[in-house]
Amino acid sequence: MSFFASGMGAWVVYGTTEMGATPRLSWLGVFGYSIASAIPGVFVMWLGPRIRDATEGEDAFSTTDFCKVRYGRFMQFACAAISVFYMWIYLVAEFTSISNIYALIVGKETFDGGAMVNLNVGYTTAIAVSIGVFTVFYTGIAGLPASIVTDKFQGVMMIGLVFLLTVVVCSVPENRVSPEQFALASNWTVDGFYAMVILVIAIISAELFNQATWQRVWAAKDTPSLRKGFGLGSFLVFTLMFFFGIMGMIGYAKDPTAYDNLEKYAYLAFFDILQPLAQGWHILVLLFVTTLTASSVDSLQNGITCMLSSDLLNISSNPLMIKWLNRLVLVAVNIAAVVKSSERYNVLGLFLVADLVCATAVFPVFMGLLPKKWGILAPTELGAFMGIIGGIATVLVIGVVVDYDSKLMWLYLVLPASFNSILTAPIHFY
Amino acid sequence: MNFSAYGTKPFEWFWMRDTSELGSVCGLCGPNRMWTFIITPIGSLFFTILFTFIDVTIRGDRAREPLVTFGFDKKSEKAPANIEEGAVKEVDDDFLEA
């Protein structure tokens, strides 16, 4: 339940909904996003006990601590930098989503397309600040236990609300669509396949660096509880994501012309089907998305601070000092996230940047689980660190290949020519 | 789709900016983006193995030790330097048993 609640932020009402309301992506986009969000839990069921065993006897609370034990300080730093980047982006995405949703439901415009400027920034920032202050307040006082307790409460509340919304939304006559209308939204496309592949790789890579998830590995009572919890959590994540995807498809089917002409936005399709409901239901939905956001934000806040905990324990034996240092970091990270969220970046775009960065490090970090008898497949610290640098270089080379620019020929020289040819052959071929 | 922005700044490809009129979802579409997500982890896997091979060939068993240790690292305070290698082996053995 904790994994389910902490992984489900306000962006779930945007993500698969957008896929569902975009006929080019449709079923495969929805399925890809849903399965991609659920699979990391299944991976943690397998990797979690191994990593926990590997750090037994150490002051370990995260995969960065695993990197310190297995490799050393260089890899710990690399893993921490990537994890913080991903979790911070996640935090920005949460603040951006929740403020946009509030603005939408209370009828405040957020963007002037003509002048290309953000509107009501003060209002949306106030929403982000409220969520940030409230979650920092309880995580700063009670830490991970508070997050896990609230996750359980939030998880139950979410399931109840989704059930209620399904019944209400589907029983409103305005939301009924004929099979012919639904057929317009229901497609199996090549673009949907691309999206599915991207999302599965991107989200698995990124979620393995989400320390909020890994904290629950260390917090689990024992291995069977861990596996049961993550297994059930994954199933619930898949179900909820798929539900919102179908809601997006219904939203599109109701008014395909408006979506095709960009009079309505695909990522807001869920709110389109809420429109016929009375105001009380809108307030309930706000309660629902606020719960989703708070559960994710508090987990991320704990995840970010936990990476420092192990080293702080080594540096100081004064618990009060450690507590206040953690709180200081917590506040600083949240201020930065609120400031960034006021710029209203595209949520999906933000996630994809972080996902690609994580994809450069997923093998170097987790190949550390292979025993030394596997020889060069069990990396050394230098090998793993250079693997991450190599991953970053690969992205740069792909960028150059996609849009060849002779000024960036030096990138080709960074990597062996034969390797570049092998890696980028599929792109050339296409 | 116009990719000209990527040609001038090497790190731009990380941002996968959507330059089409189709909206954010296009950040997900197209084979170029898909291949980027397939090739990148494979690239890092290749380099990890390559540099591990070079590292082990040149430095031998020392390659399995951490590159740097700090004064406040518990282990380095308590034990001589070569204990780190033992710790790694212990971790390896644990995984072997698991």
Chai-1 contact restraints between the chains, C-beta under 6 A:
chainA,res_idxA,chainB,res_idxB,connection_type,confidence,min_distance_angstrom,max_distance_angstrom,comment,restraint_id
A,E18,B,V25,contact,1.0,0.0,6.0,A-B,restraint_1
A,T22,B,V25,contact,1.0,0.0,6.0,A-B,restraint_2
A,R50,B,A98,contact,1.0,0.0,6.0,A-B,restraint_3
A,D53,B,D94,contact,1.0,0.0,6.0,A-B,restraint_4
A,A54,B,V91,contact,1.0,0.0,6.0,A-B,restraint_5
A,R70,B,V91,contact,1.0,0.0,6.0,A-B,restraint_6
A,G72,B,P66,contact,1.0,0.0,6.0,A-B,restraint_7
A,G72,B,L67,contact,1.0,0.0,6.0,A-B,restraint_8
A,R73,B,V68,contact,1.0,0.0,6.0,A-B,restraint_9
A,F74,B,L67,contact,1.0,0.0,6.0,A-B,restraint_10
A,D191,B,C29,contact,1.0,0.0,6.0,A-B,restraint_11
A,Y194,B,C29,contact,1.0,0.0,6.0,A-B,restraint_12
A,Y194,B,M34,contact,1.0,0.0,6.0,A-B,restraint_13
A,A195,B,L28,contact,1.0,0.0,6.0,A-B,restraint_14
A,V197,B,M34,contact,1.0,0.0,6.0,A-B,restraint_15
A,I198,B,L28,contact,1.0,0.0,6.0,A-B,restraint_16
A,I198,B,R33,contact,1.0,0.0,6.0,A-B,restraint_17
A,I198,B,M34,contact,1.0,0.0,6.0,A-B,restraint_18
A,I198,B,F37,contact,1.0,0.0,6.0,A-B,restraint_19
A,I201,B,F37,contact,1.0,0.0,6.0,A-B,restraint_20
A,A202,B,F37,contact,1.0,0.0,6.0,A-B,restraint_21
A,N314,B,F72,contact,1.0,0.0,6.0,A-B,restraint_22
A,N314,B,K74,contact,1.0,0.0,6.0,A-B,restraint_23
A,I315,B,F72,contact,1.0,0.0,6.0,A-B,restraint_24
A,N346,B,S24,contact,1.0,0.0,6.0,A-B,restraint_25
A,L348,B,S24,contact,1.0,0.0,6.0,A-B,restraint_26
A,L348,B,G27,contact,1.0,0.0,6.0,A-B,restraint_27
A,G349,B,S24,contact,1.0,0.0,6.0,A-B,restraint_28
A,G349,B,G27,contact,1.0,0.0,6.0,A-B,restraint_29
A,L352,B,M16,contact,1.0,0.0,6.0,A-B,restraint_30
A,L352,B,G27,contact,1.0,0.0,6.0,A-B,restraint_31
A,V353,B,F14,contact,1.0,0.0,6.0,A-B,restraint_32
A,V353,B,W15,contact,1.0,0.0,6.0,A-B,restraint_33
A,L356,B,F14,contact,1.0,0.0,6.0,A-B,restraint_34
A,A359,B,T40,contact,1.0,0.0,6.0,A-B,restraint_35
A,A359,B,P41,contact,1.0,0.0,6.0,A-B,restraint_36
A,T360,B,T40,contact,1.0,0.0,6.0,A-B,restraint_37
A,T360,B,S44,contact,1.0,0.0,6.0,A-B,restraint_38
A,V362,B,P41,contact,1.0,0.0,6.0,A-B,restraint_39
A,F363,B,P41,contact,1.0,0.0,6.0,A-B,restraint_40
A,F363,B,S44,contact,1.0,0.0,6.0,A-B,restraint_41
A,F363,B,L45,contact,1.0,0.0,6.0,A-B,restraint_42
A,F363,B,T48,contact,1.0,0.0,6.0,A-B,restraint_43
A,P364,B,S44,contact,1.0,0.0,6.0,A-B,restraint_44
A,P364,B,T48,contact,1.0,0.0,6.0,A-B,restraint_45
A,L369,B,F95,contact,1.0,0.0,6.0,A-B,restraint_46
A,P371,B,D92,contact,1.0,0.0,6.0,A-B,restraint_47
A,P371,B,F95,contact,1.0,0.0,6.0,A-B,restraint_48
A,P371,B,L96,contact,1.0,0.0,6.0,A-B,restraint_49
A,K372,B,D92,contact,1.0,0.0,6.0,A-B,restraint_50
A,I376,B,I49,contact,1.0,0.0,6.0,A-B,restraint_51
A,I376,B,T52,contact,1.0,0.0,6.0,A-B,restraint_52
A,I376,B,F53,contact,1.0,0.0,6.0,A-B,restraint_53
A,P379,B,T48,contact,1.0,0.0,6.0,A-B,restraint_54
A,P379,B,T52,contact,1.0,0.0,6.0,A-B,restraint_55
A,T380,B,T52,contact,1.0,0.0,6.0,A-B,restraint_56
A,T380,B,D55,contact,1.0,0.0,6.0,A-B,restraint_57
A,T380,B,A63,contact,1.0,0.0,6.0,A-B,restraint_58
A,T380,B,R64,contact,1.0,0.0,6.0,A-B,restraint_59
A,E381,B,P66,contact,1.0,0.0,6.0,A-B,restraint_60
A,E381,B,L67,contact,1.0,0.0,6.0,A-B,restraint_61
A,L382,B,D55,contact,1.0,0.0,6.0,A-B,restraint_62
A,G383,B,T48,contact,1.0,0.0,6.0,A-B,restraint_63
A,G383,B,F51,contact,1.0,0.0,6.0,A-B,restraint_64
A,G383,B,T52,contact,1.0,0.0,6.0,A-B,restraint_65
A,G383,B,D55,contact,1.0,0.0,6.0,A-B,restraint_66
A,A384,B,T48,contact,1.0,0.0,6.0,A-B,restraint_67
A,M386,B,F47,contact,1.0,0.0,6.0,A-B,restraint_68
A,M386,B,F51,contact,1.0,0.0,6.0,A-B,restraint_69
A,G387,B,S44,contact,1.0,0.0,6.0,A-B,restraint_70
A,G387,B,F47,contact,1.0,0.0,6.0,A-B,restraint_71
A,G387,B,T48,contact,1.0,0.0,6.0,A-B,restraint_72
A,G390,B,G43,contact,1.0,0.0,6.0,A-B,restraint_73
A,G390,B,S44,contact,1.0,0.0,6.0,A-B,restraint_74
A,G390,B,F47,contact,1.0,0.0,6.0,A-B,restraint_75
A,G391,B,T40,contact,1.0,0.0,6.0,A-B,restraint_76
A,G391,B,G43,contact,1.0,0.0,6.0,A-B,restraint_77
A,G391,B,S44,contact,1.0,0.0,6.0,A-B,restraint_78
A,T394,B,T40,contact,1.0,0.0,6.0,A-B,restraint_79
A,T394,B,G43,contact,1.0,0.0,6.0,A-B,restraint_80
A,V395,B,W13,contact,1.0,0.0,6.0,A-B,restraint_81
A,V395,B,F14,contact,1.0,0.0,6.0,A-B,restraint_82
A,V395,B,T40,contact,1.0,0.0,6.0,A-B,restraint_83
A,L396,B,P10,contact,1.0,0.0,6.0,A-B,restraint_84
A,I398,B,T36,contact,1.0,0.0,6.0,A-B,restraint_85
A,G399,B,Y6,contact,1.0,0.0,6.0,A-B,restraint_86
A,G399,B,W13,contact,1.0,0.0,6.0,A-B,restraint_87
A,V402,B,F3,contact,1.0,0.0,6.0,A-B,restraint_88
A,V402,B,N32,contact,1.0,0.0,6.0,A-B,restraint_89
A,D403,B,F3,contact,1.0,0.0,6.0,A-B,restraint_90
A,D403,B,Y6,contact,1.0,0.0,6.0,A-B,restraint_91
A,D403,B,G7,contact,1.0,0.0,6.0,A-B,restraint_92
A,D405,B,G7,contact,1.0,0.0,6.0,A-B,restraint_93
A,L408,B,P10,contact,1.0,0.0,6.0,A-B,restraint_94
A,L423,B,I39,contact,1.0,0.0,6.0,A-B,restraint_95
A,L423,B,G43,contact,1.0,0.0,6.0,A-B,restraint_96
A,P426,B,W35,contact,1.0,0.0,6.0,A-B,restraint_97
A,I427,B,W35,contact,1.0,0.0,6.0,A-B,restraint_98
A,Y430,B,P31,contact,1.0,0.0,6.0,A-B,restraint_99
